[in-house]
Amino acid sequence: MAQDQNNVAAIAYGAHALAALGEGDRAKEWIDQALLIDPDNLNMRYNLACAVSVYLKDRDTALALLGPFFARTAHGFLNWAKEDPDLEPLRGDPGFSAMVTAAEARLAAADESAL
């Protein structure tokens, strides 16, 4: 961070560490910074959502991070997300279910149009 304040990987790892330490407010500040630098990084969004879900138990922030992920992810990553234990706290949430269902429908439609 001292050498490159825009290193999104370092910022995301820092946010994850802060969440693991229970520093929720600071973690969310770092998450906001990471999203400012690279808002389209789906892998980062997914991993930050996992950290927020597991350590901070913040369903709303986790779902906000996952929205763009589910809107653009591929089959393999969707299947992983459906089974990932880090997202278990979100599974009963209607918003999470709706995002998964929409992603499945989007991918099924893409598969149909490819035939």
C-alpha positions as CSV (number, residue, x, y, z in Angstrom):
1,M,0.0,0.0,0.0
2,A,2.9,2.4,0.7
3,Q,4.2,1.9,-2.8
4,D,0.8,1.9,-4.7
5,Q,-2.3,3.3,-3.0
6,N,-4.4,2.1,-5.9
7,N,-3.4,-1.6,-5.7
8,V,-6.9,-3.0,-5.6
9,A,-5.8,-6.5,-4.6
10,A,-4.0,-5.1,-1.5
11,I,-6.9,-3.0,-0.6
12,A,-9.3,-6.0,-0.9
13,Y,-7.1,-8.2,1.1
14,G,-6.8,-5.4,3.7
15,A,-10.6,-5.1,3.8
16,H,-10.9,-8.9,4.3
17,A,-8.4,-8.8,7.1
18,L,-10.2,-5.9,8.8
19,A,-13.5,-7.8,8.5
20,A,-11.9,-10.9,10.1
21,L,-10.7,-8.7,12.9
22,G,-14.2,-7.3,13.5
23,E,-13.3,-3.8,12.3
24,G,-16.5,-3.5,10.3
25,D,-16.5,0.3,9.7
26,R,-12.9,0.3,8.6
27,A,-13.4,-2.8,6.4
28,K,-16.4,-1.1,4.7
29,E,-14.2,2.0,4.0
30,W,-11.6,-0.2,2.4
31,I,-14.3,-2.0,0.4
32,D,-15.6,1.3,-0.8
33,Q,-12.1,2.3,-1.9
34,A,-11.6,-1.0,-3.7
35,L,-14.9,-0.5,-5.6
36,L,-14.0,3.0,-6.6
37,I,-10.8,1.7,-8.2
38,D,-12.2,-1.5,-9.9
39,P,-16.0,-1.7,-9.6
40,D,-16.2,-4.4,-12.4
41,N,-13.8,-6.9,-10.6
42,L,-16.3,-9.7,-10.0
43,N,-13.8,-11.9,-8.2
44,M,-13.0,-9.1,-5.8
45,R,-16.7,-8.4,-5.2
46,Y,-17.4,-12.1,-4.6
47,N,-14.5,-12.5,-2.1
48,L,-15.4,-9.3,-0.3
49,A,-19.1,-10.4,0.0
50,C,-17.8,-13.7,1.5
51,A,-15.8,-11.8,4.1
52,V,-18.7,-9.4,4.9
53,S,-21.1,-12.4,5.2
54,V,-18.9,-14.5,7.4
55,Y,-17.2,-12.0,9.6
56,L,-19.4,-9.0,9.8
57,K,-22.7,-10.8,9.3
58,D,-23.9,-7.8,7.2
59,R,-26.4,-9.3,4.8
60,D,-27.2,-6.0,3.0
61,T,-23.6,-5.2,2.2
62,A,-22.9,-8.7,1.1
63,L,-25.9,-8.7,-1.2
64,A,-25.0,-5.3,-2.7
65,L,-21.5,-6.7,-3.5
66,L,-23.0,-9.8,-5.1
67,G,-25.6,-8.1,-7.3
68,P,-23.1,-7.2,-10.1
69,F,-21.4,-10.6,-9.7
70,F,-24.6,-12.6,-10.3
71,A,-25.6,-10.3,-13.1
72,R,-22.5,-11.3,-15.1
73,T,-21.0,-14.5,-13.7
74,A,-20.6,-17.7,-15.7
75,H,-21.9,-21.2,-15.0
76,G,-18.9,-22.5,-13.0
77,F,-18.7,-19.5,-10.7
78,L,-22.5,-19.5,-10.2
79,N,-22.4,-23.2,-9.3
80,W,-19.6,-22.5,-6.8
81,A,-21.6,-19.6,-5.3
82,K,-24.6,-21.8,-4.8
83,E,-22.6,-24.2,-2.7
84,D,-20.0,-21.9,-1.0
85,P,-20.3,-22.2,2.8
86,D,-19.2,-18.6,3.1
87,L,-22.5,-17.5,1.6
88,E,-24.6,-19.8,3.8
89,P,-25.9,-16.9,6.0
90,L,-27.4,-15.4,2.8
91,R,-29.2,-18.5,1.4
92,G,-32.5,-17.9,3.1
93,D,-32.7,-14.3,2.0
94,P,-35.2,-13.6,-0.8
95,G,-32.8,-11.1,-2.5
96,F,-30.1,-13.8,-2.7
97,S,-32.5,-16.3,-4.1
98,A,-33.8,-13.8,-6.6
99,M,-30.2,-13.1,-7.8
100,V,-29.4,-16.8,-8.2
101,T,-32.6,-17.4,-10.0
102,A,-32.0,-14.5,-12.4
103,A,-28.4,-15.6,-13.0
104,E,-29.6,-19.1,-13.8
105,A,-32.3,-17.8,-16.2
106,R,-29.8,-15.5,-17.9
107,L,-27.3,-18.3,-18.4
108,A,-30.0,-20.7,-19.7
109,A,-31.2,-18.1,-22.2
110,A,-27.6,-17.6,-23.3
111,D,-27.2,-21.4,-23.7
112,E,-30.5,-21.5,-25.8
113,S,-29.4,-18.8,-28.1
114,A,-26.1,-20.5,-28.7
115,L,-27.8,-23.5,-30.1
